[in-house]
Amino acid sequence: MIIIAITGASGVIYSLKLLEALKKLNIETGVVVSKPAELIFDYELGIKLDEIKELANYFYEPNDLTSSINSGSFKFDSLVIVPCSMKTLSAIANGYGNNAITRVADVALKEKRKTILVPRETPLRSIHLENMLEISREGGIILPAMPGFYHNPENIDDIINFVVGKILDSLNIENELFKRWE
């Protein structure tokens, strides 16, 4: 199972497209959506939480620290936090597991499970970079939402699919969401 955590940064379209791709591939997912992310889904995409819940096999409440995903004994393969706010990134880098998202990240890192954070903030302060470096040192993958353009995107979906394809690549999931360099 892949846990998809969605925080209150701009760019929730990446999480939506990732959930759609994983559902199409019949890959089991669990999703946890922060309250700010709920507002951003509505603001950026006009989507309500129920529509996100339908894309996942399981839904976890963002403030439930007793949730199964918050235990090292709960088996899941990978965690993707997309988009990942700088607040969430900072909490994870500093071991502050105050909600289901930061706690599942703590579990994933301590259990050496694949952990991918997709920050979307720009520009970055030194502390942002230091926090990313700390997570990288612990085995986490920092995959900024930085699209490439060598595949000659023709529309916004091509740009979004490039980033989602890179996330799937990091999860070792075959995909054809973008044209690869030849």
Buried (B, 14 or more C-beta within 10 A) or exposed (E): BBBBBBBBBBBBBBBBBBBEBBBEEEBEBBBBBBEBBBEBBEEEEEBEBEEBEEBBEBBBEBEBEEBBBBEEEBEBBBBBBBBBBBBBBBBBBEEBBEBBBBBBBBBBBEBEBBBBBBBBBEEBEEEBEEBBEBBEEBEBBBBBBEBEEEBEBEEEEBBBBBBBBBBBBBBEBEBEBBBEEE
